[in-house]
Amino acid sequence: MNTRSSKSSSFDETVPVLVVGGSLVGLSFSLFLARKGIKPLVVERHPGTSIHPRVSSLTARTMEIFRSAGIEEEIRREEPPFPREFGIMFVESLAGRLFDNLMEDMSAYFTGASPVEGNGIAQDLLEPVLRAQAEKIGVDLRYNTELIEFETDEGGISAMIRDRVSGDTRRVRTTYMVGADGSKSGIRKQLGIGQHGEGTLFHLISIVFDADIHELFRRQNAHMCFFANDNVSGSLVLYPGTFRRPHIYRLDVIYDPEEETIEDYPEERCVSLVRAAIGIPDIPVTIKKILTWEMAGRVADRFQEDRIFLVGDSARVQPPSGGLGGNTGIAEAQNLAWKLAAVLRGEAGSDLLTTYDAERRPVADYTVEQVVTLSQQREHEGSDGITVSTLHVNMGYRYQDGAFVPEADGKNLPIVQSPELWTGQPGTRAAHVVLERDGNSISSLDLFGSRFVLLVGSDGQNWVEAAKHVKDTLRFPIDIYQVDGHNADFNNPGNDFLDAYGITSTGAIIVRPDGYIGWRKPDTEENKEEMEKVLTNALSTILFR
């Protein structure tokens, strides 16, 4: 790849955004962006969507994101909800002696802080859902296509892509490029972006297989086990099954790449390792795939280089403990998508894009650190000493700097806590409360996703009028809702809206398209003209920095 400046105008096509990598996070980003009216070109070097389960759990927060994108029901039709309790066994072998059974922390998947539940869909079933939805709304997805070089200049990026089947190349001009090209990201390397963090933890051989062992997991209500015996040690993972296929399993064993390669693991040896892990010497085993991978904790030193952005494993990699890797990447995709859309639609200045790194990289640092800790605790301590809450890590963080108007005491607030403890502070996830209109109940979160939202209390009619004037004057898309009071848009039967958002009946709060608080005025005695100035300044601070 090449990052030399180029002013060439000879291009086969021009697109607003080029996405390199069409796997889980790249597909999610493209779908989110297209939902906001910007249709990207996506190139993916593989021939189609993932054929391996890999990521196999979506947290409640991730399902909130997919709900706001309008595809929650499609995902749930593909994979029914998984059980609320899962065990992690520590055993001699799956059929052998049980040393301990640690109940998995499922708080990130089932929590009263969210109107939705998590889901256990595996990546090979999820990606076709995302692909179908993306193509339905006009995303240009090109499989068997790779990026072979790119050049940057003041006005954009010139890229060369190649069809891996025909060998044909095309020159593409794009305003922005998103690197979703995985943990070994060529884009990150060519930009000279380093990484920091724990680094390599283990190198592993993964053996994806099928065997009749579901009952051995079911009787312990488990989905994973760590095992150690005279023949093999490692972990066994059960991937959720669906009406479309039986359960699939994965055996992970540590290997030293200085001593061995994947060629040293022929099918016969892999069958022997699987049987030793199960503890039944003659059990029939069908090997599906043999893979190598690196368990590591690394975060890119920056997530943006001029017009190029990193998302997913290109931006950070983390151990699979807690199942937060793909979930973190999807949150990154949502954060970047609304900002890129706002800039490309002319609703925000380009400086808004710098807040992607400012917001998401500290979250990545914290998440990777916590997941590495969780991984180490599980391996060495069993059920003792587990201190990491996946709910706090996945839903309870606060952006410390970014696209919001900070409050005076913001620096004194914790960086992470249980999500229900946040009460409308700028930079935090907006709270879920039950609202009602015409006898129908919805979540407050159902109001967010497509554009900015202003919420006001029962005595906030002046805010409503001021916001309507600002909306018309600026020609800015913002939804305006009054909760309770005369001519209210929604009622709040639980009387918890004001407390959950930290405002009084005369207060107002702005929620960003990603469901994070952008600005808050707890109460006011200002007139409408002053309110218009306050709202205009708040939106300007968020969008134009």
Beta strands, then each sheet from edge to edge (+ up, - down):
strand 1: 13-20
strand 2: 41-44
strand 3: 87-91
strand 4: 98-103
strand 5: 140-143
strand 6: 145-153
strand 7: 156-163
strand 8: 169-179
strand 9: 195-210
strand 10: 222-228
strand 11: 233-239
strand 12: 248-254
strand 13: 286-300
strand 14: 304-305
strand 15: 308-310
strand 16: 316-317
strand 17: 434-437
strand 18: 440-443
strand 19: 452-456
strand 20: 478-482
strand 21: 508-511
strand 22: 517-521
sheet 1: 5+ 2+ 1+ 8+ 7- 6+
sheet 2: 5+ 2+ 1+ 8+ 15+ 14-
sheet 3: 4+ 3- 10- 11+ 12- 9+ 13- 16+
sheet 4: 17+ 18-
sheet 5: 20+ 19+ 21- 22+
end
